[in-house]
Amino acid sequence: MTELTHYWRLRCRLPERHGTPCRVIARGTMNSVQIEFEDGVRHIVSRYSIRRIK
């Protein structure tokens, strides 16, 4: 399993996930990305919705 390299930053969509680490599974077109949280839940979201953990 890969590292959790990003975190969810939006409160308006998936507010219960705010600040939760996630990993990028795939990048798509039109600024989209598929992410997976620690518990295995996957979503397709905008790249604006996540930030890299420093």
Gaussian input, Z-matrix of N, CA and C with variables (Angstrom, degrees):
# hf/3-21g

backbone

0 1
 N
 C     1     B1
 C     2     B2     1     A1
 N     3     B3     2     A2     1     D1
 C     4     B4     3     A3     2     D2
 C     5     B5     4     A4     3     D3
 N     6     B6     5     A5     4     D4
 C     7     B7     6     A6     5     D5
 C     8     B8     7     A7     6     D6
 N     9     B9     8     A8     7     D7
 C    10    B10     9     A9     8     D8
 C    11    B11    10    A10     9     D9
 N    12    B12    11    A11    10    D10
 C    13    B13    12    A12    11    D11
 C    14    B14    13    A13    12    D12
 N    15    B15    14    A14    13    D13
 C    16    B16    15    A15    14    D14
 C    17    B17    16    A16    15    D15
 N    18    B18    17    A17    16    D16
 C    19    B19    18    A18    17    D17
 C    20    B20    19    A19    18    D18
 N    21    B21    20    A20    19    D19
 C    22    B22    21    A21    20    D20
 C    23    B23    22    A22    21    D21
 N    24    B24    23    A23    22    D22
 C    25    B25    24    A24    23    D23
 C    26    B26    25    A25    24    D24
 N    27    B27    26    A26    25    D25
 C    28    B28    27    A27    26    D26
 C    29    B29    28    A28    27    D27
 N    30    B30    29    A29    28    D28
 C    31    B31    30    A30    29    D29
 C    32    B32    31    A31    30    D30
 N    33    B33    32    A32    31    D31
 C    34    B34    33    A33    32    D32
 C    35    B35    34    A34    33    D33
 N    36    B36    35    A35    34    D34
 C    37    B37    36    A36    35    D35
 C    38    B38    37    A37    36    D36
 N    39    B39    38    A38    37    D37
 C    40    B40    39    A39    38    D38
 C    41    B41    40    A40    39    D39
 N    42    B42    41    A41    40    D40
 C    43    B43    42    A42    41    D41
 C    44    B44    43    A43    42    D42
 N    45    B45    44    A44    43    D43
 C    46    B46    45    A45    44    D44
 C    47    B47    46    A46    45    D45
 N    48    B48    47    A47    46    D46
 C    49    B49    48    A48    47    D47
 C    50    B50    49    A49    48    D48
 N    51    B51    50    A50    49    D49
 C    52    B52    51    A51    50    D50
 C    53    B53    52    A52    51    D51
 N    54    B54    53    A53    52    D52
 C    55    B55    54    A54    53    D53
 C    56    B56    55    A55    54    D54
 N    57    B57    56    A56    55    D55
 C    58    B58    57    A57    56    D56
 C    59    B59    58    A58    57    D57
 N    60    B60    59    A59    58    D58
 C    61    B61    60    A60    59    D59
 C    62    B62    61    A61    60    D60
 N    63    B63    62    A62    61    D61
 C    64    B64    63    A63    62    D62
 C    65    B65    64    A64    63    D63
 N    66    B66    65    A65    64    D64
 C    67    B67    66    A66    65    D65
 C    68    B68    67    A67    66    D66
 N    69    B69    68    A68    67    D67
 C    70    B70    69    A69    68    D68
 C    71    B71    70    A70    69    D69
 N    72    B72    71    A71    70    D70
 C    73    B73    72    A72    71    D71
 C    74    B74    73    A73    72    D72
 N    75    B75    74    A74    73    D73
 C    76    B76    75    A75    74    D74
 C    77    B77    76    A76    75    D75
 N    78    B78    77    A77    76    D76
 C    79    B79    78    A78    77    D77
 C    80    B80    79    A79    78    D78
 N    81    B81    80    A80    79    D79
 C    82    B82    81    A81    80    D80
 C    83    B83    82    A82    81    D81
 N    84    B84    83    A83    82    D82
 C    85    B85    84    A84    83    D83
 C    86    B86    85    A85    84    D84
 N    87    B87    86    A86    85    D85
 C    88    B88    87    A87    86    D86
 C    89    B89    88    A88    87    D87
 N    90    B90    89    A89    88    D88
 C    91    B91    90    A90    89    D89
 C    92    B92    91    A91    90    D90
 N    93    B93    92    A92    91    D91
 C    94    B94    93    A93    92    D92
 C    95    B95    94    A94    93    D93
 N    96    B96    95    A95    94    D94
 C    97    B97    96    A96    95    D95
 C    98    B98    97    A97    96    D96
 N    99    B99    98    A98    97    D97
 C   100   B100    99    A99    98    D98
 C   101   B101   100   A100    99    D99
 N   102   B102   101   A101   100   D100
 C   103   B103   102   A102   101   D101
 C   104   B104   103   A103   102   D102
 N   105   B105   104   A104   103   D103
 C   106   B106   105   A105   104   D104
 C   107   B107   106   A106   105   D105
 N   108   B108   107   A107   106   D106
 C   109   B109   108   A108   107   D107
 C   110   B110   109   A109   108   D108
 N   111   B111   110   A110   109   D109
 C   112   B112   111   A111   110   D110
 C   113   B113   112   A112   111   D111
 N   114   B114   113   A113   112   D112
 C   115   B115   114   A114   113   D113
 C   116   B116   115   A115   114   D114
 N   117   B117   116   A116   115   D115
 C   118   B118   117   A117   116   D116
 C   119   B119   118   A118   117   D117
 N   120   B120   119   A119   118   D118
 C   121   B121   120   A120   119   D119
 C   122   B122   121   A121   120   D120
 N   123   B123   122   A122   121   D121
 C   124   B124   123   A123   122   D122
 C   125   B125   124   A124   123   D123
 N   126   B126   125   A125   124   D124
 C   127   B127   126   A126   125   D125
 C   128   B128   127   A127   126   D126
 N   129   B129   128   A128   127   D127
 C   130   B130   129   A129   128   D128
 C   131   B131   130   A130   129   D129
 N   132   B132   131   A131   130   D130
 C   133   B133   132   A132   131   D131
 C   134   B134   133   A133   132   D132
 N   135   B135   134   A134   133   D133
 C   136   B136   135   A135   134   D134
 C   137   B137   136   A136   135   D135
 N   138   B138   137   A137   136   D136
 C   139   B139   138   A138   137   D137
 C   140   B140   139   A139   138   D138
 N   141   B141   140   A140   139   D139
 C   142   B142   141   A141   140   D140
 C   143   B143   142   A142   141   D141
 N   144   B144   143   A143   142   D142
 C   145   B145   144   A144   143   D143
 C   146   B146   145   A145   144   D144
 N   147   B147   146   A146   145   D145
 C   148   B148   147   A147   146   D146
 C   149   B149   148   A148   147   D147
 N   150   B150   149   A149   148   D148
 C   151   B151   150   A150   149   D149
 C   152   B152   151   A151   150   D150
 N   153   B153   152   A152   151   D151
 C   154   B154   153   A153   152   D152
 C   155   B155   154   A154   153   D153
 N   156   B156   155   A155   154   D154
 C   157   B157   156   A156   155   D155
 C   158   B158   157   A157   156   D156
 N   159   B159   158   A158   157   D157
 C   160   B160   159   A159   158   D158
 C   161   B161   160   A160   159   D159

   B1=1.4480
   B2=1.5342
   B3=1.3185
   B4=1.4543
   B5=1.5205
   B6=1.3210
   B7=1.4576
   B8=1.5161
   B9=1.3115
   B10=1.4635
   B11=1.5250
   B12=1.3195
   B13=1.4572
   B14=1.5166
   B15=1.3364
   B16=1.4534
   B17=1.5254
   B18=1.3387
   B19=1.4592
   B20=1.5203
   B21=1.3368
   B22=1.4643
   B23=1.5108
   B24=1.3445
   B25=1.4460
   B26=1.5191
   B27=1.3186
   B28=1.4624
   B29=1.5238
   B30=1.3177
   B31=1.4607
   B32=1.5232
   B33=1.3475
   B34=1.4665
   B35=1.5306
   B36=1.3033
   B37=1.4677
   B38=1.5225
   B39=1.3090
   B40=1.4738
   B41=1.5328
   B42=1.3377
   B43=1.4697
   B44=1.5323
   B45=1.3381
   B46=1.4677
   B47=1.5249
   B48=1.3361
   B49=1.4647
   B50=1.5290
   B51=1.3196
   B52=1.4658
   B53=1.5329
   B54=1.3301
   B55=1.4562
   B56=1.5136
   B57=1.3284
   B58=1.4564
   B59=1.5202
   B60=1.3297
   B61=1.4751
   B62=1.5248
   B63=1.3193
   B64=1.4572
   B65=1.5213
   B66=1.3290
   B67=1.4598
   B68=1.5157
   B69=1.3255
   B70=1.4591
   B71=1.5189
   B72=1.3271
   B73=1.4605
   B74=1.5288
   B75=1.3382
   B76=1.4653
   B77=1.5161
   B78=1.3187
   B79=1.4543
   B80=1.5069
   B81=1.3210
   B82=1.4524
   B83=1.5111
   B84=1.3230
   B85=1.4581
   B86=1.5234
   B87=1.2977
   B88=1.4643
   B89=1.5256
   B90=1.3305
   B91=1.4591
   B92=1.5280
   B93=1.3268
   B94=1.4643
   B95=1.5265
   B96=1.3213
   B97=1.4519
   B98=1.5236
   B99=1.3259
   B100=1.4614
   B101=1.5161
   B102=1.3317
   B103=1.4585
   B104=1.5193
   B105=1.3238
   B106=1.4593
   B107=1.5174
   B108=1.3310
   B109=1.4562
   B110=1.5211
   B111=1.3202
   B112=1.4688
   B113=1.5188
   B114=1.3247
   B115=1.4613
   B116=1.5238
   B117=1.3466
   B118=1.4540
   B119=1.5232
   B120=1.3232
   B121=1.4634
   B122=1.5218
   B123=1.3467
   B124=1.4658
   B125=1.5226
   B126=1.3267
   B127=1.4633
   B128=1.5209
   B129=1.3386
   B130=1.4582
   B131=1.5183
   B132=1.3318
   B133=1.4631
   B134=1.5219
   B135=1.3142
   B136=1.4545
   B137=1.5306
   B138=1.3081
   B139=1.4677
   B140=1.5204
   B141=1.3267
   B142=1.4604
   B143=1.5268
   B144=1.3075
   B145=1.4666
   B146=1.5197
   B147=1.3109
   B148=1.4684
   B149=1.5168
   B150=1.3234
   B151=1.4555
   B152=1.5183
   B153=1.3242
   B154=1.4519
   B155=1.5260
   B156=1.3222
   B157=1.4601
   B158=1.5209
   B159=1.3077
   B160=1.4746
   B161=1.4946
   A1=108.98
   A2=116.91
   A3=120.78
   A4=111.31
   A5=114.62
   A6=121.17
   A7=112.12
   A8=115.27
   A9=121.12
   A10=106.45
   A11=116.98
   A12=122.17
   A13=114.24
   A14=118.06
   A15=121.94
   A16=109.36
   A17=115.99
   A18=120.20
   A19=109.81
   A20=115.13
   A21=122.65
   A22=108.69
   A23=118.15
   A24=120.04
   A25=116.24
   A26=119.06
   A27=120.83
   A28=112.39
   A29=116.06
   A30=121.11
   A31=112.18
   A32=117.69
   A33=119.96
   A34=111.39
   A35=118.40
   A36=122.68
   A37=107.45
   A38=116.37
   A39=122.83
   A40=111.15
   A41=118.75
   A42=120.91
   A43=113.38
   A44=117.29
   A45=119.79
   A46=112.19
   A47=117.32
   A48=121.97
   A49=113.11
   A50=118.83
   A51=121.66
   A52=111.07
   A53=116.38
   A54=121.92
   A55=115.06
   A56=118.15
   A57=122.17
   A58=110.81
   A59=118.61
   A60=120.89
   A61=111.71
   A62=115.64
   A63=121.54
   A64=109.14
   A65=116.17
   A66=120.61
   A67=108.56
   A68=116.04
   A69=121.76
   A70=107.84
   A71=116.13
   A72=122.28
   A73=110.24
   A74=116.91
   A75=121.10
   A76=110.02
   A77=115.55
   A78=121.72
   A79=108.85
   A80=115.58
   A81=120.43
   A82=111.26
   A83=115.30
   A84=120.04
   A85=109.53
   A86=115.61
   A87=122.67
   A88=111.93
   A89=116.51
   A90=123.42
   A91=113.20
   A92=118.52
   A93=120.94
   A94=110.81
   A95=114.44
   A96=121.19
   A97=108.51
   A98=117.01
   A99=121.08
   A100=107.47
   A101=115.87
   A102=120.67
   A103=110.08
   A104=115.27
   A105=121.84
   A106=108.15
   A107=116.69
   A108=121.90
   A109=109.93
   A110=116.57
   A111=122.39
   A112=112.89
   A113=117.19
   A114=120.71
   A115=113.71
   A116=117.61
   A117=121.42
   A118=115.51
   A119=118.27
   A120=122.09
   A121=109.04
   A122=116.02
   A123=121.06
   A124=110.80
   A125=115.56
   A126=122.52
   A127=108.71
   A128=116.11
   A129=121.82
   A130=106.50
   A131=116.16
   A132=121.72
   A133=109.89
   A134=115.54
   A135=122.04
   A136=109.36
   A137=116.76
   A138=119.97
   A139=111.79
   A140=116.66
   A141=121.17
   A142=111.73
   A143=117.77
   A144=123.25
   A145=113.69
   A146=118.05
   A147=121.04
   A148=110.46
   A149=115.37
   A150=121.89
   A151=108.59
   A152=116.24
   A153=121.49
   A154=110.26
   A155=116.70
   A156=121.93
   A157=107.76
   A158=116.69
   A159=120.82
   A160=111.81
   D1=140.59
   D2=-177.80
   D3=-82.93
   D4=168.48
   D5=-178.72
   D6=-72.23
   D7=158.68
   D8=173.13
   D9=-88.39
   D10=101.62
   D11=-171.20
   D12=-101.95
   D13=-9.55
   D14=-177.92
   D15=-131.07
   D16=171.41
   D17=173.31
   D18=-138.87
   D19=151.72
   D20=-179.39
   D21=-78.99
   D22=131.16
   D23=-172.67
   D24=-117.05
   D25=-10.42
   D26=-176.34
   D27=-90.76
   D28=143.17
   D29=174.98
   D30=-100.24
   D31=-21.06
   D32=-176.73
   D33=-75.27
   D34=-32.79
   D35=175.49
   D36=-115.10
   D37=131.29
   D38=-176.56
   D39=53.80
   D40=57.66
   D41=-176.12
   D42=-62.02
   D43=-27.75
   D44=179.17
   D45=-71.38
   D46=-13.91
   D47=-179.49
   D48=-97.66
   D49=2.93
   D50=-176.41
   D51=-55.12
   D52=123.80
   D53=179.88
   D54=81.84
   D55=2.17
   D56=-178.05
   D57=-79.06
   D58=131.18
   D59=177.41
   D60=-65.35
   D61=148.14
   D62=177.92
   D63=-150.20
   D64=171.74
   D65=177.09
   D66=-125.29
   D67=150.99
   D68=178.14
   D69=-88.35
   D70=123.24
   D71=179.52
   D72=-90.91
   D73=-45.92
   D74=-177.66
   D75=-152.76
   D76=150.13
   D77=173.79
   D78=-107.21
   D79=139.99
   D80=179.69
   D81=-118.55
   D82=-166.44
   D83=177.65
   D84=-90.49
   D85=171.65
   D86=177.91
   D87=55.56
   D88=41.99
   D89=173.36
   D90=63.85
   D91=30.39
   D92=-179.61
   D93=-105.47
   D94=156.30
   D95=-179.68
   D96=-151.19
   D97=145.01
   D98=174.71
   D99=-99.44
   D100=128.18
   D101=-179.00
   D102=-120.40
   D103=160.22
   D104=176.90
   D105=-134.81
   D106=130.17
   D107=177.44
   D108=-86.22
   D109=173.63
   D110=-177.45
   D111=-56.86
   D112=-35.18
   D113=-176.70
   D114=-86.04
   D115=6.43
   D116=174.76
   D117=93.34
   D118=-1.47
   D119=179.11
   D120=-74.84
   D121=130.83
   D122=-178.52
   D123=-114.24
   D124=145.06
   D125=177.94
   D126=-141.48
   D127=152.08
   D128=169.85
   D129=-105.21
   D130=120.56
   D131=-172.62
   D132=-137.26
   D133=174.93
   D134=174.40
   D135=-76.44
   D136=148.50
   D137=176.39
   D138=-64.73
   D139=-23.39
   D140=176.84
   D141=-63.91
   D142=-22.89
   D143=-175.17
   D144=-77.30
   D145=-14.36
   D146=-178.06
   D147=-123.76
   D148=157.93
   D149=175.27
   D150=-135.04
   D151=150.95
   D152=177.79
   D153=-75.58
   D154=138.61
   D155=176.53
   D156=-76.73
   D157=129.04
   D158=-178.84
   D159=-87.61

